[in-house]
Amino acid sequence: MTEWWYLHAHIATEDGRDLALFASFFRVVKGRDEVTKELTYAHSMTWALSDLDGKKYYPDTLVDRTAPQMGLEKLEAGAGSRDPRVSSALREILERGHVPYPDHMFEDEPFVATNKLELDMGGNRLVKKDDGSYGLTLFHEYYKHGVELTFTPRREPVRHGEDGLVRGHDGAHMFYYFIPRCEVTGTVTWNGLPVKVAQGSGWYDHEFGGQREEGQQANENVAWNWIACQLDDGTDVTAYNMVDLETQQSLGQRAVLISPDGARHEHEALTFTPLDRWRSTRTFNSYPTRWRLEIPGAELELAVEGAFADQELVTLISKPAFWEGRAQVHGTFRGRSVEGRAYVERSGFLEVETLDQFFKAVGERVRASVAALLPYEPTYEQVRDLIAGEHRDHYMEGVDLEQFVLTGVRPVREITDRGGKGWRSYAALACCDVVGGDSRDFIQWLAMPELMHVGSLIVDDVQDGSTVRRGGPTCHVVHGQALAINAGTSCYFMGQHLIKGSAVSNVDKLRLYDLYFEALRAGHAGQAADIKGLDDYMPRAIESGDTAELEQRILAIHRLKTAAPAGALARMGAVGGHGSEEQIEGLGRYFESLGLAFQIVDDVLNLRGFERSLKARGEDIAHGKVTLPIAKGLGRVDRAEREKIWEIVRSKPEDQRVIDGLIDRLEELGAIEACSIQAHDLVEEAWIRVQPLLEDSIVKLMLRAFGGYVLERHY
């Protein structure tokens, strides 16, 4: 059913560049020809170049031209994402005959020879030459990077697993052999310019097998860790472990050591232990980047460390990514110190499979970003930069660092560390990526939307007299109103500190500042309208029954307080990603609609109830607040009932039976459901406008799914 060929290499070029790369070519049975009954195949390939000096990762993924059809068939069979909103967004892309970038389809049908090893997949070629060496040709059109390499075996082929057998799920076993050490020669093309390889060492794998009944879907609930090491004493080591994610049972593990003389030594007892966790800011999955490999029977213990953390390859082939990267190893082997180079692959161990998990992970990364900017134990330089900058060192004369933490850091961190939804921070990064930029250049921006938002929350709580925020006491309850107001407003100025370090031109930086302060101005205008309230508009609405003006006032508050900042952050991300003017404005309008819908849904949930009872049902009514469902309800009853509803709201009822009675009446009138429909229409109309402006990509898929998340959220 499946066959794949894999190579990796460690390369030093003549101009002093230190590189590593891997490449995988795949061939999978997809069915039978209706006429000839011969098996038909789908093909794909992935490869990536790691720049060890610049700590940059350059991946590429090509998939079969029938991938859209195959993807739809998998969705129909129930093999899509565990989040139906993500599956729905993916379906829209596949139905357009596309696959989401960074995956892209072969322009020509891949070629696989059946009488010898000769592959050509999108111009990426693997050929076994007459002298027994392997030729590898790769090129990435966007990055202008590529290789023309020859792998000359310096070891005999070795069987992995149980004398070549790797046990799979439900009898889908594979045969697996490898050549652990090859001399690598040839050229590397870097930014379009070729340079010779000065020294190179490589590895070659070949695996095939896997059987299942006609029409049976492959088991995709399998995860694995794999490592291949070349040690400096001439020993080669490879090990893997596989896990069934449904049962959490081991599907087997095996280590194979090859001595310098070529002798094979097999071990089943091993541990491959993750030692840390790195969180991707593209998929928000986490991966270990340091491990400990222990093979007791071989007296081998190795510390393994990735050359750099971000060697994640994003692709729906592996839903939605896997980690495959260069690593360094050092440790002991039979009492002697050893070191060497390795490649590590970790695939299938996903923490983030639903949008709820996704935004929980986003929130975790946002809090880490805030903590990095506002540490509890800052250095002198960190405090100086927060107060002024490196050119104003004299401003630090007489500054008490401990007091700064107590008055400027702790009041903010106590709120941010409790967690939030994180979607505002995601907006800026996603909009950078969706227009073709690289959000990894703007990681520090994760803290900016959260600080903007938390600053407004701290000040709002003082103005509203609130006592609880994010499950704990409000800032002013703990620190007093004066310090709370000062800490809250200081959050607004942190954005300048983060934008200042952005990798953009001065022209774009000026535009970013303009968008940032535009968001703050709009938010304050909305807060002023919210503080003043809607009482002045109620007499006309009660008298006439025309609630259009009242609804407009409510939506204006939502738009200014939530939608405008969300739109500004989206535009900032698109500017950072060098999007077109149409893309920048389209994404801004889309997130404005999401922000507005978010607040409308919030009004609905306040009456229907939040998941986990995060707020009391009908809390807005208890506070005497006129929300959109109230306004719509007033427009659907006679004057007598309008006066009665207004009297209940104005009295700020404490009796839950009174509150529940009004909520039930609003449900009968269809007022609450009308709000839900309005929120849905806002999001759908905004998506219809922005969708044609964006290339189909995984980020675009997530933005589409996020619209459903806003509409269907329960908290």
Legacy VTK file of the C-alpha trace (Angstrom):
# vtk DataFile Version 3.0
C-alpha trace
ASCII
DATASET POLYDATA
POINTS 715 float
0.000 0.000 0.000
2.830 2.415 0.847
6.419 2.946 -0.241
8.772 5.729 0.674
12.384 6.732 0.100
14.139 9.051 2.543
17.528 10.767 2.704
19.160 13.284 4.975
22.543 14.970 4.862
24.896 17.104 6.951
26.757 19.518 4.681
29.542 22.085 4.910
29.909 24.225 1.779
33.075 25.723 0.381
31.934 29.226 1.320
31.627 28.200 4.991
27.899 27.589 5.250
26.710 24.837 7.614
23.536 23.155 6.318
21.400 20.071 6.783
18.549 18.677 4.734
16.080 15.831 4.501
13.903 14.638 1.637
11.081 12.075 1.527
9.375 10.666 -1.580
6.054 8.822 -1.082
3.953 6.478 -3.236
0.591 5.226 -1.904
-2.044 2.964 -3.448
-5.256 4.946 -3.903
-7.419 2.436 -5.831
-7.769 0.486 -9.066
-8.264 1.611 -12.611
-11.917 0.948 -13.549
-10.957 -0.499 -16.923
-7.612 -2.266 -16.474
-8.102 -3.085 -12.771
-4.450 -2.156 -12.265
-3.491 -0.423 -9.034
-3.361 3.369 -9.162
-1.084 5.487 -7.013
-0.924 8.878 -5.355
2.415 10.593 -4.807
3.772 13.251 -2.509
7.082 14.542 -1.288
8.430 16.708 1.491
11.839 18.195 1.995
13.462 20.922 4.040
16.785 22.684 4.232
18.065 23.784 7.664
20.417 26.772 7.786
22.316 26.012 10.985
24.073 29.382 11.115
21.000 31.526 10.482
18.711 29.107 12.370
16.206 29.168 9.525
14.108 26.328 8.131
13.125 26.182 4.450
10.448 23.484 3.838
8.570 22.380 0.744
5.654 19.970 0.276
4.143 18.702 -2.971
1.048 16.532 -3.151
-0.807 14.544 -5.799
-3.021 16.298 -8.335
-5.915 14.183 -7.083
-5.336 15.387 -3.498
-8.504 17.550 -3.441
-10.672 14.599 -4.481
-8.887 12.236 -2.085
-9.283 14.779 0.713
-13.024 15.072 0.116
-13.336 11.287 0.154
-11.549 11.173 3.507
-13.863 13.842 4.899
-16.875 11.864 3.717
-15.448 8.801 5.469
-15.181 10.782 8.721
-11.405 11.019 8.636
-11.189 14.801 8.861
-10.223 17.058 11.725
-11.636 16.402 15.170
-13.025 19.920 14.992
-15.989 20.087 12.574
-15.349 23.786 11.925
-11.855 23.008 10.649
-13.180 20.153 8.503
-15.853 22.445 7.070
-13.269 25.102 6.192
-11.039 22.463 4.591
-13.979 21.163 2.559
-14.504 24.617 1.031
-10.883 24.693 -0.171
-10.943 21.139 -1.524
-14.216 21.764 -3.358
-12.487 24.603 -5.198
-10.001 21.997 -6.452
-7.177 23.390 -4.326
-5.000 22.221 -1.443
-4.064 24.656 1.329
-0.633 26.275 1.098
2.167 25.524 2.041
1.129 22.252 0.394
0.930 22.565 -3.380
0.106 20.114 -6.125
2.418 18.625 -8.748
2.069 20.400 -12.074
2.960 17.208 -13.966
2.261 13.576 -13.154
5.137 12.177 -11.041
7.294 9.503 -12.638
8.233 6.293 -10.799
10.192 3.681 -12.732
9.319 0.043 -12.026
12.530 -1.602 -13.242
14.998 0.528 -11.264
15.060 3.311 -8.684
14.230 6.459 -10.622
11.809 9.034 -9.242
10.821 12.449 -10.557
8.285 14.317 -8.476
7.811 17.916 -9.513
11.393 18.168 -10.748
12.705 16.734 -7.491
14.566 13.581 -8.480
16.072 10.522 -6.799
18.024 8.086 -8.979
20.190 5.068 -8.203
23.206 5.232 -10.500
25.047 2.342 -12.128
27.906 2.609 -9.602
25.483 2.109 -6.681
25.414 5.755 -5.593
22.237 7.813 -5.307
21.614 11.112 -7.069
19.353 13.658 -5.363
18.081 16.812 -7.057
15.879 19.310 -5.198
14.849 22.903 -5.864
12.499 25.340 -4.161
11.225 27.956 -6.593
10.207 30.482 -3.921
13.386 30.450 -1.827
15.703 29.751 -4.814
17.406 27.076 -2.718
18.222 23.597 -3.986
20.783 20.795 -4.170
22.422 18.527 -6.740
23.969 15.806 -4.585
25.438 12.342 -4.853
25.140 9.936 -1.900
27.897 7.280 -2.145
27.341 4.456 0.383
30.185 3.819 2.842
28.276 1.081 4.674
26.357 -1.952 3.511
22.533 -1.801 3.721
21.160 -2.742 7.162
17.729 -4.086 8.117
15.810 -2.128 10.745
13.204 -3.524 13.168
12.918 -7.279 13.592
15.324 -8.289 10.851
13.604 -5.785 8.558
10.040 -6.098 9.899
8.362 -3.040 11.420
5.023 -4.034 12.863
2.098 -1.781 12.020
-1.541 -1.496 13.067
-3.948 -4.345 12.152
-1.221 -6.337 10.422
-0.127 -3.463 8.177
3.558 -4.344 8.552
6.416 -2.703 6.667
9.826 -3.839 5.441
12.553 -1.325 6.327
16.253 -1.126 5.495
18.760 1.714 5.527
22.288 2.729 4.552
23.554 4.571 7.633
26.573 6.362 6.248
27.106 7.863 2.798
29.649 10.310 1.500
27.817 13.350 0.095
29.275 15.420 -2.758
27.863 17.932 -5.223
26.520 21.473 -5.085
24.060 23.509 -3.047
22.138 26.361 -4.646
21.611 29.193 -2.179
19.541 32.225 -3.195
19.989 31.126 -6.801
23.798 30.801 -6.628
25.504 27.360 -6.700
28.332 26.515 -4.301
30.262 23.261 -3.961
29.981 20.907 -1.015
33.279 20.839 0.904
32.273 17.983 3.170
29.092 15.978 3.503
27.722 12.897 5.199
24.339 11.338 4.514
21.806 8.637 5.366
19.402 6.662 3.163
16.169 4.833 4.150
13.740 2.727 2.132
10.506 1.300 3.531
7.529 -0.413 1.895
4.529 -2.571 2.746
1.313 -1.995 4.655
-1.749 -4.000 3.644
-5.470 -3.464 4.088
-8.747 -4.581 2.540
-10.189 -2.861 -0.539
-11.838 0.391 0.535
-10.418 0.209 4.072
-9.131 3.534 5.355
-5.552 3.639 6.581
-5.127 4.010 10.326
-3.945 7.548 10.933
-3.970 7.343 14.725
-0.323 6.359 14.883
2.484 8.513 16.262
6.208 7.937 16.384
9.612 9.233 17.394
12.621 8.378 15.228
16.302 9.237 15.393
19.338 8.472 13.249
22.814 9.344 14.600
26.277 9.276 13.090
28.793 9.218 15.969
32.340 10.481 15.686
33.821 7.062 16.553
32.311 5.604 13.362
29.285 4.027 15.086
25.813 4.630 13.631
22.663 4.473 15.747
18.982 4.529 14.819
15.937 3.988 17.012
12.179 4.424 16.878
9.082 3.925 18.987
5.491 3.861 17.700
2.250 4.425 19.607
-1.423 3.812 18.803
-3.021 7.110 19.819
-6.461 5.571 20.333
-5.311 2.918 22.803
-2.009 4.527 23.875
-0.457 1.106 23.393
3.018 0.639 21.968
3.201 -0.632 18.404
6.818 -1.537 18.935
10.223 0.006 19.380
13.665 -0.969 18.203
17.224 0.325 18.192
19.935 -0.772 15.785
23.641 0.012 16.209
26.135 -0.466 13.402
29.766 -0.801 14.403
32.539 0.802 12.337
33.172 -2.659 10.855
29.522 -2.841 9.678
28.298 -5.339 12.300
24.599 -4.946 13.238
23.477 -4.958 16.880
19.741 -4.953 17.641
18.097 -3.845 20.910
14.427 -3.761 21.856
14.879 -2.134 25.275
15.307 1.617 24.931
13.968 4.938 26.171
13.738 8.088 24.098
12.676 10.715 26.622
11.608 14.305 25.781
13.258 16.851 28.081
11.605 20.124 27.116
8.769 21.623 25.086
8.818 24.275 22.370
5.546 25.860 21.230
5.120 26.678 17.547
3.545 30.053 16.839
2.114 28.827 13.523
0.272 25.643 14.519
0.562 26.202 18.305
1.443 22.553 18.725
4.404 21.794 20.948
7.400 19.583 20.305
10.405 18.512 22.347
13.704 19.876 21.066
15.886 18.021 23.583
15.768 14.299 24.359
17.684 11.601 26.189
18.270 8.349 24.297
19.200 5.365 26.457
19.904 1.869 25.152
20.985 -0.115 28.249
21.950 -3.273 26.361
24.409 -1.248 24.275
25.685 0.797 27.234
24.732 3.887 25.243
23.355 7.123 26.677
23.040 10.213 24.484
21.844 13.761 25.046
20.110 14.953 21.880
19.513 18.646 21.147
17.931 20.204 18.087
20.222 22.609 16.242
17.406 25.149 16.662
13.819 24.865 17.799
11.765 25.873 14.778
12.218 22.895 12.446
8.478 22.286 12.122
7.149 21.309 8.710
3.554 22.466 8.259
1.523 20.172 5.988
-1.874 18.541 5.972
-0.096 15.314 4.989
0.650 15.047 8.684
-2.332 17.003 10.131
-1.175 19.758 10.466
2.586 19.432 10.952
5.508 17.364 12.175
8.984 18.134 13.506
11.924 16.938 11.444
15.275 18.502 12.113
19.010 18.397 12.570
20.305 17.704 16.070
23.610 17.403 17.880
24.332 14.456 20.202
26.855 13.788 22.939
27.131 11.235 25.699
28.785 7.952 26.559
29.113 4.643 24.727
30.604 1.720 26.638
32.178 4.153 29.088
33.729 6.382 26.410
32.672 9.930 25.538
31.115 10.289 22.094
29.457 13.014 20.068
27.962 13.312 16.645
25.135 14.508 14.392
21.575 13.296 14.084
18.205 13.775 12.477
15.082 13.483 14.605
11.463 13.079 13.491
8.429 13.410 15.741
5.052 12.932 14.102
1.477 12.410 15.244
1.739 13.600 18.857
-0.692 16.511 18.583
-1.913 18.526 21.547
-3.991 20.826 19.372
-6.750 19.070 17.436
-9.727 21.373 18.078
-10.138 25.135 18.023
-10.729 25.159 21.771
-7.357 23.467 22.250
-5.839 25.798 19.659
-6.841 28.968 21.452
-5.916 27.509 24.820
-2.427 26.967 23.383
-2.440 30.483 21.898
-3.257 31.833 25.347
-0.360 29.912 26.863
2.063 31.374 24.325
0.609 34.868 24.817
1.191 34.659 28.576
4.768 33.558 27.959
5.239 36.550 25.659
3.887 38.957 28.291
6.101 37.350 30.939
9.159 37.851 28.719
8.339 41.562 28.367
7.312 42.051 32.019
9.361 39.570 34.086
9.000 39.413 37.843
12.794 39.560 38.138
13.816 42.002 35.406
17.349 43.076 34.641
18.423 46.689 34.844
18.346 46.878 31.035
14.805 45.469 30.832
13.463 48.066 33.270
15.336 50.840 31.481
13.808 49.807 28.149
10.310 49.668 29.659
10.700 53.142 31.174
12.532 54.854 28.338
15.252 53.245 26.198
18.934 52.518 25.895
19.715 56.151 25.005
18.175 57.453 28.253
20.274 55.665 30.834
20.171 58.698 33.141
16.410 58.163 33.587
17.303 55.168 35.748
19.070 57.246 38.396
17.291 56.561 41.686
14.849 54.006 40.203
14.079 51.147 42.604
13.764 47.966 40.521
11.833 46.076 43.207
9.367 48.933 43.557
8.939 49.057 39.770
7.971 45.384 39.799
5.470 45.943 42.612
3.850 48.965 40.972
4.323 48.403 37.246
4.690 44.681 36.637
2.762 42.767 39.280
-0.594 44.616 38.857
-0.580 43.755 35.126
0.782 40.212 35.372
-1.782 39.256 38.005
-4.482 39.776 35.365
-2.647 38.463 32.275
-1.441 35.308 34.023
-5.034 34.252 34.743
-5.473 33.647 31.040
-7.689 34.969 28.300
-9.090 33.852 24.975
-5.989 34.913 23.031
-7.783 35.410 19.721
-6.781 39.079 19.440
-3.123 38.088 19.528
-3.733 35.374 16.967
-5.317 37.917 14.597
-2.104 39.872 14.067
0.090 36.824 13.412
-2.456 34.996 11.230
-3.004 38.042 9.028
0.737 38.343 8.527
0.995 34.733 7.340
-2.175 34.646 5.250
-0.857 37.374 2.909
2.446 35.543 2.436
4.496 37.037 5.272
6.316 35.220 8.067
4.789 35.852 11.475
7.888 34.437 13.160
9.473 37.844 12.515
6.786 39.370 14.766
6.584 36.931 17.673
6.899 39.795 20.159
3.532 41.058 18.890
1.761 38.270 20.778
2.003 40.371 23.930
0.763 43.589 22.304
-2.968 42.826 21.806
-3.166 41.175 25.225
-1.642 44.214 26.960
-3.900 46.551 25.010
-6.900 44.484 26.082
-5.825 43.963 29.703
-5.076 47.659 30.087
-8.663 48.443 29.100
-10.000 45.733 31.439
-8.106 47.133 34.436
-9.386 50.656 33.805
-12.911 49.438 32.921
-13.110 47.589 36.223
-12.309 50.776 38.115
-14.909 52.717 36.140
-17.555 50.007 36.528
-16.786 49.190 40.150
-16.269 45.507 39.250
-14.703 43.223 41.846
-13.984 40.055 39.836
-11.921 39.671 36.667
-10.887 36.379 35.056
-11.782 34.380 38.126
-9.940 36.552 40.655
-10.121 39.960 42.331
-9.834 42.958 40.050
-6.626 44.939 39.959
-7.973 47.891 41.921
-9.337 45.618 44.662
-5.813 44.284 45.224
-3.705 47.378 44.553
-6.057 50.323 44.952
-7.595 52.544 42.301
-4.607 54.860 41.802
-2.081 52.125 41.060
-4.627 50.196 38.984
-5.366 53.184 36.737
-1.644 53.858 36.321
-0.862 50.191 35.556
-3.783 49.896 33.148
-2.874 52.980 31.157
0.813 51.964 31.077
-0.250 48.855 29.152
-1.323 51.051 26.246
2.232 52.318 25.783
3.841 48.868 25.759
2.762 48.475 22.144
5.233 51.150 21.049
8.040 49.159 22.662
7.020 46.038 20.700
6.444 47.764 17.355
9.808 49.523 17.657
11.641 46.211 17.304
9.637 45.026 14.298
11.386 43.927 11.104
9.654 46.439 8.822
10.614 49.597 6.987
10.231 52.996 8.625
7.339 53.744 6.273
5.461 50.620 7.367
6.414 51.252 10.994
4.738 54.668 10.806
1.633 52.977 9.430
1.702 50.422 12.250
1.845 53.206 14.832
-1.094 54.925 13.160
-3.183 51.734 13.220
-2.253 51.021 16.833
-3.286 54.438 18.117
-6.390 54.373 15.929
-7.445 51.255 17.827
-6.843 52.942 21.186
-8.807 56.048 20.197
-11.746 53.973 19.007
-11.686 51.820 22.135
-11.789 54.839 24.415
-14.654 56.380 22.458
-16.576 53.124 22.826
-15.842 52.967 26.551
-17.084 56.523 27.026
-20.354 55.614 25.269
-20.638 52.481 27.411
-20.104 54.431 30.637
-22.739 56.991 29.660
-25.143 54.166 28.921
-28.314 53.996 26.850
-30.882 55.476 29.212
-31.248 58.629 27.091
-32.460 56.550 24.123
-34.968 54.431 26.018
-37.930 56.866 26.168
-38.088 57.157 22.361
-37.791 53.394 21.933
-40.516 52.739 24.530
-42.788 55.365 23.020
-42.479 54.378 19.355
-41.478 50.728 19.431
-38.852 51.564 16.817
-35.632 50.157 18.249
-33.413 50.734 15.201
-31.618 53.685 16.816
-31.183 51.776 20.092
-29.695 48.793 18.268
-27.340 51.101 16.354
-26.095 52.620 19.625
-25.434 49.178 21.090
-23.601 48.029 17.982
-21.571 51.254 17.957
-20.259 50.452 21.443
-19.394 46.902 20.410
-17.789 48.133 17.202
-15.592 50.728 18.900
-14.601 48.686 21.948
-14.001 45.291 20.326
-14.353 45.326 16.538
-12.124 48.338 15.820
-9.129 47.066 17.852
-9.497 43.613 16.283
-9.606 45.161 12.808
-6.581 47.348 13.531
-4.545 44.365 14.742
-5.496 42.389 11.626
-4.433 45.292 9.407
-1.140 45.565 11.327
-0.422 41.895 10.690
-1.215 42.248 6.988
1.045 45.314 6.747
3.849 43.351 8.412
3.289 40.550 5.880
3.449 43.042 2.962
-0.105 42.351 1.857
-1.814 44.355 -0.869
-4.062 47.275 0.034
-7.108 45.148 -0.789
-5.872 42.350 1.477
-5.034 44.720 4.343
-8.443 46.356 4.287
-10.317 43.108 3.578
-8.740 41.377 6.588
-9.371 44.446 8.723
-13.067 44.392 7.823
-13.259 40.633 8.370
-11.886 40.920 11.883
-14.106 43.902 12.590
-17.064 41.680 11.722
-15.649 38.900 13.898
-15.215 41.327 16.785
-18.747 42.625 16.395
-20.126 39.090 16.139
-18.069 38.110 19.189
-19.803 40.745 21.308
-23.259 39.908 19.937
-22.671 36.256 20.806
-21.494 37.430 24.231
-24.868 39.165 24.706
-26.612 35.941 23.681
-24.541 33.725 25.967
-25.187 36.064 28.856
-28.855 35.130 28.570
-28.576 31.506 27.498
-25.747 30.694 29.866
-21.982 30.317 29.588
-20.256 26.948 29.613
-18.882 26.025 33.033
-21.079 28.806 34.505
-18.305 31.364 34.015
-20.914 34.082 34.465
-24.315 33.979 36.111
-27.153 33.528 33.608
-28.704 36.910 32.926
-25.937 38.888 34.633
-26.452 41.792 32.204
-30.097 42.067 33.260
-29.076 41.989 36.922
-26.732 44.917 36.211
-29.460 46.884 34.440
-27.699 46.694 31.089
-29.578 47.072 27.826
-28.069 44.578 25.381
-28.930 43.719 21.789
-31.422 40.917 22.684
-33.267 43.347 24.993
-33.412 45.965 22.242
-34.734 43.449 19.699
-37.274 42.174 22.215
-38.592 45.687 22.827
-39.279 46.029 19.111
-41.475 42.904 19.086
-44.034 43.747 21.800
-46.676 46.394 22.489
-46.047 49.521 24.514
-47.322 48.083 27.776
-44.915 45.182 27.597
-42.078 47.468 26.496
-42.588 49.498 29.664
-42.686 46.309 31.725
-39.433 44.982 30.222
-37.688 48.316 30.739
-38.903 48.478 34.316
-37.438 45.016 35.031
-34.064 45.904 33.492
-33.916 49.332 35.126
-34.618 47.838 38.560
-31.472 45.647 38.355
-33.335 42.605 39.681
-31.643 40.282 42.141
-34.373 37.632 42.033
-33.188 34.951 39.585
-36.807 33.969 38.906
-37.524 37.455 37.543
-34.384 37.327 35.395
-35.220 33.854 34.085
-38.770 34.948 33.304
-37.530 37.832 31.144
-35.028 35.574 29.368
-37.764 33.045 28.614
-39.929 35.812 27.186
-37.103 37.036 24.947
-36.674 33.468 23.691
-40.424 33.259 22.919
-40.181 36.484 20.954
-37.245 35.159 18.903
-35.142 38.139 19.982
-32.201 36.063 21.185
-32.172 33.863 18.101
-32.377 36.968 15.899
-29.103 38.124 17.470
-27.488 34.784 16.689
-28.618 35.062 13.065
-27.304 38.621 12.831
-23.890 37.529 14.141
-23.829 34.664 11.626
-24.712 36.968 8.728
-22.001 39.460 9.732
-19.303 36.792 9.628
-20.523 35.143 6.436
-20.819 38.414 4.518
-17.353 39.518 5.630
-15.865 36.158 4.608
-17.474 36.326 1.163
-15.747 39.690 0.658
-12.263 38.692 1.857
-12.077 35.071 0.628
-11.211 35.828 -3.019
-8.363 38.117 -1.910
-6.428 35.351 -0.150
-4.557 32.334 -1.482
-5.939 29.056 -0.157
-3.662 28.118 2.742
-3.716 26.425 6.125
-3.793 29.858 7.758
-6.754 30.877 5.597
-8.435 27.617 6.584
-7.946 28.520 10.257
-9.284 32.048 9.745
-12.413 30.594 8.153
-12.804 28.060 10.968
-12.306 30.844 13.499
-15.445 32.510 12.162
-17.385 29.378 13.097
-15.634 29.290 16.452
-16.810 32.820 17.277
-20.386 31.970 16.319
-20.524 28.616 18.104
-18.496 29.350 21.224
-20.008 28.596 24.614
-17.798 30.697 26.896
LINES 1 716
715 0 1 2 3 4 5 6 7 8 9 10 11 12 13 14 15 16 17 18 19 20 21 22 23 24 25 26 27 28 29 30 31 32 33 34 35 36 37 38 39 40 41 42 43 44 45 46 47 48 49 50 51 52 53 54 55 56 57 58 59 60 61 62 63 64 65 66 67 68 69 70 71 72 73 74 75 76 77 78 79 80 81 82 83 84 85 86 87 88 89 90 91 92 93 94 95 96 97 98 99 100 101 102 103 104 105 106 107 108 109 110 111 112 113 114 115 116 117 118 119 120 121 122 123 124 125 126 127 128 129 130 131 132 133 134 135 136 137 138 139 140 141 142 143 144 145 146 147 148 149 150 151 152 153 154 155 156 157 158 159 160 161 162 163 164 165 166 167 168 169 170 171 172 173 174 175 176 177 178 179 180 181 182 183 184 185 186 187 188 189 190 191 192 193 194 195 196 197 198 199 200 201 202 203 204 205 206 207 208 209 210 211 212 213 214 215 216 217 218 219 220 221 222 223 224 225 226 227 228 229 230 231 232 233 234 235 236 237 238 239 240 241 242 243 244 245 246 247 248 249 250 251 252 253 254 255 256 257 258 259 260 261 262 263 264 265 266 267 268 269 270 271 272 273 274 275 276 277 278 279 280 281 282 283 284 285 286 287 288 289 290 291 292 293 294 295 296 297 298 299 300 301 302 303 304 305 306 307 308 309 310 311 312 313 314 315 316 317 318 319 320 321 322 323 324 325 326 327 328 329 330 331 332 333 334 335 336 337 338 339 340 341 342 343 344 345 346 347 348 349 350 351 352 353 354 355 356 357 358 359 360 361 362 363 364 365 366 367 368 369 370 371 372 373 374 375 376 377 378 379 380 381 382 383 384 385 386 387 388 389 390 391 392 393 394 395 396 397 398 399 400 401 402 403 404 405 406 407 408 409 410 411 412 413 414 415 416 417 418 419 420 421 422 423 424 425 426 427 428 429 430 431 432 433 434 435 436 437 438 439 440 441 442 443 444 445 446 447 448 449 450 451 452 453 454 455 456 457 458 459 460 461 462 463 464 465 466 467 468 469 470 471 472 473 474 475 476 477 478 479 480 481 482 483 484 485 486 487 488 489 490 491 492 493 494 495 496 497 498 499 500 501 502 503 504 505 506 507 508 509 510 511 512 513 514 515 516 517 518 519 520 521 522 523 524 525 526 527 528 529 530 531 532 533 534 535 536 537 538 539 540 541 542 543 544 545 546 547 548 549 550 551 552 553 554 555 556 557 558 559 560 561 562 563 564 565 566 567 568 569 570 571 572 573 574 575 576 577 578 579 580 581 582 583 584 585 586 587 588 589 590 591 592 593 594 595 596 597 598 599 600 601 602 603 604 605 606 607 608 609 610 611 612 613 614 615 616 617 618 619 620 621 622 623 624 625 626 627 628 629 630 631 632 633 634 635 636 637 638 639 640 641 642 643 644 645 646 647 648 649 650 651 652 653 654 655 656 657 658 659 660 661 662 663 664 665 666 667 668 669 670 671 672 673 674 675 676 677 678 679 680 681 682 683 684 685 686 687 688 689 690 691 692 693 694 695 696 697 698 699 700 701 702 703 704 705 706 707 708 709 710 711 712 713 714
